[in-house]
């Protein structure tokens, strides 16, 4: 079975929430086995086609089961959980979008190299088209010849 990029991103998001959830439950009661319920709760929270109220109705019985020792307020924890899930999801989506945008931007060095290569190609095409006409090439080299001759004379006659 092949995993898509979306599956990987959802897995990362789920792990982040799971870590928060387990730490929160263990902070209230060390004896609670939160790992048993976290997958079901994650499934309910990640359902995009359900309202927060429907999610609450689905999750509340599991929180009641987790809270047999009456160590936390289930309704308050439920609201915090839904709020945290939404916040983690928003932050995750922003960071993913930023990363995707950065990955899609072209490297400035690559742009410069591309421009240089295009310029080289244009020069080669120009020189090939002027192979029968030597005058333009000689005209361009003439200032270099004068400079070279003057430099040679200066060096030769100190």
N, C-alpha and C positions, 0 to 999 in steps of 0.2 A: 504494500500500500504506500503510495507516494504522498508526502506531505507538501502542502502548498505554503507560500509565504504567509498567507492569511492564517493558516493553522499555527505556524510558528509564532506569529505576533499574538494571536489569541492565547497561546500557551504561556508566553511571557507575561501577558496581562493577568492571566489567572494565577500564576505563581506569585506575582506581586501582591494581589489581593489575599491569596491564601496565607501568605506570610503575615500580613497585617491581622487577619482574622484569628489565626492560631495564637499569635502573641497576645491579642486582646482577650481571648477566652482564657488562656493560661494565666494571664495577669489577674483575672478574677477568681479562678478556681483551677489549681494545678491538677486536680484529679479528673478533670473533664477530658474526654478523648475527642477533640474537635475534628480530627482528621476524618472521622467516620462521616460527618455531616457536610464537610466543606465542599465536596464535589456536587452534592445535590443543591446546596445553596448557590454555588457558582453557576450551575445550570439555570436556576431560577433567575438570578441576577442578570445573566448575560442574554436572556431572551429579550431581544429588541422590540418584539411585537406585543409586549405586555406592559401595562401601566405599573407605576410604583405601588399602587394599591393592590393590584393582583399579585405582584411580587411579595408584598407584605403578607397577604393571606396564605401564600404558598410557604413562606419561610417561617412564619410565626410558630407553627406546631413543632418544628425542629429546634427552634430556640427554646421552647418550653421543655422539650426533652433534654436539651443540654443543661437547662437550669433547674434540675430536680432539687438541688440544695437551696434554691432561692437566693443565689448570690448576686444577681444583677437584675435590673429592670428590663424585661424583655422588649417592651415597646420602645423604650429609649434606645436600647442597643440596636434594635431593628432599624430605627430611623438613622442612627449613626452608621450602620452598616451600608444602607442604601446610599446615603450621602457620600461615604468613603468610596464605595464602588464607582459612583458617578465621577467623583473627583479623580480617582486613579485612572479611570478610563479616559477622561478628558486630557489629563497630563500625558498619558501614554500616547494618545492619538496625536497630540501636538508634537511630542518628541519624535514620533515616527514620521510625521509629515516634514518636520525640519530635517531629519536625517535623509529622507527621500529627496527633498529639494536640494540638499547639499550634494548628494550623490549624483543628481542629474545636471548640476552645474559644471560647465567646462572649465578645466584647469587653465589659468592665464598663460602658463608656460606653453601648453599645447596650442593655444590660440596664436601666440607669437611664432612658434615653430611652423605652424600651418601657413601663416602669412609670409614668412621667409621662404618656405618651399614654393609657394605660389609665385613669389617674385623671381626666384631662380628659374622656374619653369618659363616665365614670361621672357626673361633675358635669353635663355637658350633658344626659344622660338624666334626672338628678334634677330639673334646672331645667325641662326640658320637661314632666315629669310634674306639676310644681307650677305650671304657668302659670296655672291657675284659682285657685290658693291663694297669694295674695301675702303673707300674714302671715309664713310662715317666712323668706322672703327679707328682709322688713323687719326682723324680729327679729334677723337676723344682721347687718344693717347698722346697727342702733340704736347699738351701742357706738362705732362709727366716727363717727356723727353727733354724739354727745356729745363725743368727743375733738376733733372738728373745730370744734364750737361753742366749746369751752373754749379752744382754740388761737386762734381768731378773736378771742375776748374779750381774751385776753392781749395779742395783737398790737395791737388797737384801743385798749386802755386801758393805756398804759405806766406 
